[in-house]
């Protein structure tokens, strides 16, 4: 059944005239009459008594009218809901990101998105990149911000990966450290320093770069969070390695110094969506804000 027939029927019933219904809907009187006749044939019932002046609902027509109104209202509501998703006046955005991306990059993008689209519900999940991709594949999140080193390849058949930003590793030192004024350091210059890391198993941390540079770092403190690591650095208790993304939220009493390119590889940050699924409108809009947040500002 064509829903347009029901709209014509409802309008004619309300106005009591095929001519008036045609004027309201932009049809000729004969076009309205044909559509009503087609609807009557479809239902096997006469819906209007044709009078000398206008029309009047039959018993079948009176029975159909509330059903037609309910169906048309449901259709209108569906259209409104779909339009709201497209126009981002409703809907949801489910983002997953790894910890250092949540230091400043993702919050900045979420704040801009929230300001532009305040009626979209937002959730943020933090986790390791591999776990985030599992969530994405299962449909539990809409977008993942993940990181990988050049030698690490993700599944591009299941995911659409777009490189967002490079994330070089920096060394964090106390402001009063003898090397704090340097623009660039070799890791070997810090071989005798105490270190702060998430684990004493250096192969599972950024400090694996120290081993590749020829020395085993002496880990004095084992803490997981970047806030705690930088607090210990600021207190003069050791050095740590920190991704540049996490460094965006660093405190002013810590010196952040670039490392020689040969000392540590640069990891690449990607956005990931499911392939070949079409991203929801909220994801497409958020990606614009995320790319803007990843772009260096003037003077950076």
N, C-alpha and C positions, 0 to 999 in steps of 0.2 A: 504494500500500500504506500502510495506517495504521500509524504507528510504535508506537501503543499495542498493536497486536496482537503485535508483536515483544516488547514488554515483558512482556506476559502469557505469551507462549511461553517467554521466558527464565526467568521466575519459576517457571512450572510445571515446566520442565526441571530447575531447580536443586532444587526441593522435592519433585519426584516426585509431585505431587498437585494436581489442579484445585481441590480444596477448600482446601488450604493456600495455594495461590497467590491464591485469592479473598480469604482472610482477610488475607494480606499486602498486597494491593492495594486492598482495600475493595470487592470485587465478590462477588456470590453465585457458588456453584459452577456454576449453570446459565449465568450470564453469561460466566464463563471458558470453559466448554465451547463456547458459541456463537462466541466470538471465535476460539478455536482452530480450530473447524470452518470459519469464514470464511477464516482464513489458509490452511488446507489447500486450500480450494477455489481461492483466489487463486493458490497455487503449483502446484496440480495434483499434490499428494503428501500421503500420510498421514504425520504428524509424530510421533504417539504411538500406542503400543499401549495400549488401555484395558484395565486389569487389574481383578481383583476388588477389590484394594486399591491405589489409586493408578494412576499411568501411567508408561510407560517410553518413552524415545525410540526411534524407528525409525532405520534407516540414514539416511533422508532428514532426520530430525530432528537426528541427530548431525552431519550435514554442515551443516545450517542454523545450528546453535547458535553456532559461532565468528563467522560472518558477522553474525548478529543482535547478538551482544555488541559486535562492532566498530562496527556502525552505531549502536547505542544509546550507546556510549561517545563516538562522534564527535558525536552529537546533544547529549549531556550537556556535552561540551567546548565546543560552540558556544554553548550556553546560558550556560555559565560565562563565556565570553569576552564575550558581549553584556552580561551582568549586570555584569561588571567595567567595561565602558565606561560604563554607566549610573551605577554607583556610584562611578566615578572611582578605582577601584583598579588601573586600567590605562588605556592609550590615550595620546594625544598632544595637545599644544597648540602650534600654530604661529602666532606673533604677529609682525606687522610694525608698526613705528612710526617716525615721523620723529625726527630727532636730539634736539630739545629735549624731546620727550615721554620720551625715554630718559634724561634727566638725573635724574629722581626719580619722576615719575608712574608710568611702566610698571614700573620696578624694584620700587617699593613694592608694586604690585599683584601682580607675579610672586612676590615673597617671601611675601606672604600666601597666595597660591594654592598655592605649593610647601609651605608649612607645613600646609595643610589637606589636600593631595592629593599626598603625596610620591612616589607611584608613577606619576604621569603624566609622560611625557617632554615637555620644553619646549624649543622653539627660538625664538630672537628674531632677526628680520631688520630692519636699519635701512636707510632709504632715503627718497627724496623721496616725497611723498604720491602723485603720479601713478604712480610706479613701483610703489609698494605696491599700488595698486588694480589694476594690470596683473597682479601676482603673485596677488592675490586672485581676479581673474577667471579666471586660468589654473588655480586650485586649488592653487597652490604654498604658500599660507598660508591659515589658517582665519579670521583676524581682522586687520583693519588699523586702526591709530590714525592718522588723517589730519587735516590742518588746511586751512582755506580761509578767505579773506576773504569778507565778505557778498556782494560782486559776483561771486564765483566759485561756480558751481554744479556739483555732481557728478552723475553718471548715476544717478538714483534708480530707474530701471527694472532696471538690472543689479545695483545694490547697495542694501542696506538700511542707511541712514545714521541714526544716532542722535546728537544733540548731547550731548557729554560735559561740556565746560567751555569758558568763554571764556578767551582767552589774550592779555591786553593787553600792549603793549610798554612796557618800562621803560627809563630811561636809567641807565647804570652810570657812576659817577664815583669817583675816589679819595676815600677818607675825609677827606683834608685839603683837598679842593677847596672853594673859596669858596661853592659852591652846594649842598654835600653835605648840609646840614641842612634844606634845603627839602622840603616835603611834596609839592609839585607844581611842574613846570617847563613853560615854553613852549620849544619847540625853538629858536626864534629867539634865546633868551637864550644859546644855546651856539654861535652862528654862528661865533665866532672860535676855537673850541676845535679842537685836533687830534683826529682820529677814528680809530677802529680798526674795520675791516670785513673781510668775507670776500672782497670784490672791489672794485677801484677803479671798476667800473661800477656806480654807485650805483643805477641803475634795477633791478638784479637783487638788491639787498640791502634790509634794513630801512631803510637810510639814504635810500631814495627819499622817505621822509617829510620829510627835511630840504629836499629840492628843492621839495616841495609847500608847505613853510613859508617859502619865499622865499630860500633860500641854498644854495650848492653846498658840501657839507662838504669840508674839507681832510683827506684820508685819509693819515695818516702811516704806518700799519702795516696790512698785508694778511695776515690769518691766518684760517683756516677754523674751528678748534675753539673752543668756548666756554671751555674751560680756558685756552687761550692768550690769548684776548681779555681775559678777566677778570684774568689775570696781568699783562698790559700795563697795564690800567686801574689795578690795585692799585699798580703801580710809578710811577704818575703820568704815564704816557706818552700818555694820551688818554682820550676818552670812547667809549662804544659803546652801541648799542641792543640790548636783550636781551629775548626773550619771557619772560613771567612763569614759564612752565614751566621754562625753563632756569635762571631765577633761584632756583628752589627748591634748587639745588645750589651757589649762589654762596658765595664765601668771605667771611669776616667783615670783611676790610679793604677791601671795596668797598661804596659806598653805592648803593642802588637806589631810584630816585625815579620816581614816577608822572608821566606826561605829561598835558597837557591833552587832553581827548577830541577836540578839533578838530585836533590835531597828528598823530594816527596812528590808523588804524582798528584795531579789535579783531578778531583772527582767531578763528574758531570751531573747536574740536577735536571731531571726530566719531569714533565707532566705526563700522566698516564690515564687514558680512558679505555674502555673496552672496545675491542675491534671485533666485528665491524658495526657495532651499535652506534646509532646517532646520539650524540650527547644531548641531554636535556638543555632547554634554553638557559637555565640558571648556570650550568657549567660553562656554556659558551661565553656568557657575560662575565663570569668570574675569571676565566682565563685571560680576558683583556686586562682586568685589574691586576692579576698575578704577574703578567708580563710587564706591566707598568711598574709594579713594585720591584721587579728584578732588574729593571734598567737603572744604571747609575745616574744619579742626579747631577746637576751642574757642579763642577769642581770636585767630583768624586773620582 
